[in-house]
């Protein structure tokens, strides 16, 4: 039985999947299996999976046509052989020491899940200039309601028993399904720890599912309903931090010139202290939102991408 089962949902991922699989094969800890769940790809994704499986018996493919990434992850976790599962999207990359660092973390039986730091890149990891923050201590629902420090499913590893106990991903959700899932995990008592090491490179993609700000807010509303089931309501600080996050995304995505300022002002009204915590992030977000009012769209996207 492998030490880790890596769950990798794929849909028309031919351009990026080879690089993702190469980052898995480069892991210093080699005791793993990768379950590539295809969701009905029409490009060469299936051929890439089949070729990779033929070359490396640790890699295997499953079909889950047209059911979406949540169903693909649920299926992969159900078919996993290892007690530890790690998620990776087909366009993201892992650093070579990631699984070894996670193995050390999971040696503590009190740890149910773990995540590390993320670097955000466009073309190559060498381009990464923005990195996520990793809070100390176990993940809380209130943190998740502000700005999700896990950021992406490519950054989450869990004990398989915890995943199964949680019920997996909500198949009815398309946006923020990872946030709602994490809230359920923490609400059920899972101890999910942040690790200070850089472990994952996240490929930014303008136009992807995570770029629809309105849909993200609707998904967060569903996540807030889940939090309420565990007796948690978002604080004013959490609301402020979340709208600061949306303001930054609006800047990066080149949204309507007033969109970033609208979210910044909502955040400031909710909690000035929350919006400016940390101070530098709040100041830069507000300055960018004001500058966006006068800068051409192309310039805004270039500056804030």
C-alpha positions, -999 to 999 in steps of 0.1 A, spaced: 0 0 0 14 34 -9 20 61 17 1 88 -4 -26 87 -29 -25 118 -52 -59 127 -66 -56 145 -99 -88 157 -117 -82 163 -154 -102 181 -181 -86 191 -214 -53 194 -196 -30 183 -224 -10 216 -223 -1 214 -186 -6 178 -174 29 165 -185 46 192 -165 23 184 -135 31 147 -137 68 154 -140 66 174 -107 51 143 -91 77 120 -104 104 144 -91 92 139 -55 120 129 -31 95 106 -14 86 80 -40 60 59 -22 29 72 -38 2 65 -64 -14 91 -87 -51 87 -96 -58 108 -127 -96 112 -131 -106 123 -165 -138 143 -168 -145 138 -205 -115 155 -221 -116 160 -259 -79 168 -263 -50 145 -258 -54 143 -220 -64 106 -221 -34 97 -243 -11 115 -218 -26 96 -189 -23 63 -207 13 69 -217 22 80 -182 6 49 -167 24 27 -191 57 43 -182 51 45 -144 29 19 -126 23 43 -98 1 63 -122 -34 51 -131 -64 66 -149 -101 67 -142 -130 80 -163 -157 103 -148 -170 120 -179 -188 153 -175 -194 152 -138 -171 180 -128 -140 184 -106 -158 178 -73 -172 144 -85 -137 136 -99 -121 143 -65 -147 123 -47 -142 93 -70 -104 95 -67 -106 95 -29 -130 66 -29 -106 46 -51 -74 56 -32 -53 29 -17 -33 50 8 -44 63 42 -31 98 32 -45 116 2 -31 147 -15 -49 167 -41 -33 182 -72 -49 200 -101 -37 192 -136 -22 226 -142 -3 231 -109 32 220 -98 47 206 -66 81 212 -53 103 180 -49 102 179 -11 65 184 -7 55 148 1 85 142 24 76 173 44 39 162 46 50 127 58 69 143 87 38 164 96 14 134 95 38 114 118 19 133 145 -14 113 149 -31 145 161 -27 160 126 -56 153 102 -47 176 73 -19 199 62 -11 226 37 19 247 28 29 279 11 20 286 -25 38 306 -52 16 321 -79 29 320 -115 18 327 -151 42 309 -174 70 293 -153 75 291 -115 105 314 -120 80 341 -126 64 338 -92 65 370 -72 35 366 -50 34 339 -22 6 329 2 7 335 39 6 305 62 -10 311 96 3 295 127 -18 268 145 -47 248 133 -70 262 106 -102 278 119 -136 285 103 -132 322 109 -99 322 90 -116 304 61 -144 330 60 -118 358 56 -92 347 30 -88 310 27 -51 304 34 -51 269 17 -59 288 -16 -62 258 -38 -69 221 -36 -34 215 -50 -22 226 -15 -43 202 7 -35 168 20 -57 148 44 -61 115 62 -85 95 39 -107 87 69 -114 124 75 -123 130 39 -148 101 39 -162 112 73 -168 147 59 -189 133 30 -166 148 3 -173 177 -20 -208 191 -25 -215 182 -62 -241 210 -64 -214 237 -60 -191 250 -88 -175 280 -71 -160 279 -36 -167 242 -32 -133 239 -17 -141 265 9 -173 249 19 -156 215 21 -128 229 43 -154 245 66 -171 211 70 -138 194 77 -129 219 104 -164 220 118 -163 182 123 -131 186 143 -103 180 118 -70 195 128 -55 210 96 -21 225 101 -2 251 80 34 243 72 59 272 65 76 255 36 69 265 -1 53 234 -15 31 243 -44 31 265 -75 -3 276 -86 -8 285 -123 -30 316 -126 -55 316 -154 -75 346 -164 -109 333 -175 -109 302 -154 -137 291 -130 -122 310 -101 -123 344 -120 -161 350 -117 -164 374 -88 -202 373 -86 -202 335 -86 -175 334 -59 -196 356 -37 -226 332 -42 -204 303 -33 -192 320 -2 -228 326 8 -233 288 7 -201 284 27 -214 308 53 -246 287 56 -224 257 63 -204 276 89 -237 286 106 -244 249 111 -214 248 134 -224 279 153 -200 302 135 -209 335 119 -184 356 99 -170 385 119 -168 420 105 -130 415 102 -136 383 81 -160 402 58 -134 430 54 -106 406 46 -127 387 21 -137 419 2 -101 430 2 -93 397 -15 -120 403 -40 -107 438 -47 -73 424 -54 -88 397 -78 -107 425 -96 -75 443 -102 -57 413 -114 -85 402 -137 -90 436 -153 -126 439 -141 -147 470 -146 -126 500 -133 -149 506 -103 -152 470 -92 -120 469 -71 -128 501 -53 -164 489 -47 -151 458 -28 -124 479 -11 -150 503 3 -173 475 14 -144 460 33 -135 493 49 -170 498 60 -171 464 76 -139 467 95 -111 492 88 -88 472 112 -95 440 93 -90 456 59 -56 470 70 -44 437 86 -17 434 75 -13 471 69 8 468 38 -17 446 20 -46 469 28 -27 500 17 -16 485 -16 -50 472 -24 -67 505 -17 -41 524 -37 -45 500 -66 -83 503 -65 -81 541 -66 -55 540 -94 -77 517 -114 -103 545 -118 -79 564 -142 -57 538 -157 -65 522 -191 -77 485 -188 -45 471 -204 -23 491 -181 -43 479 -150 -40 443 -160 -3 447 -167 4 463 -133 -18 441 -112 -15 407 -129 
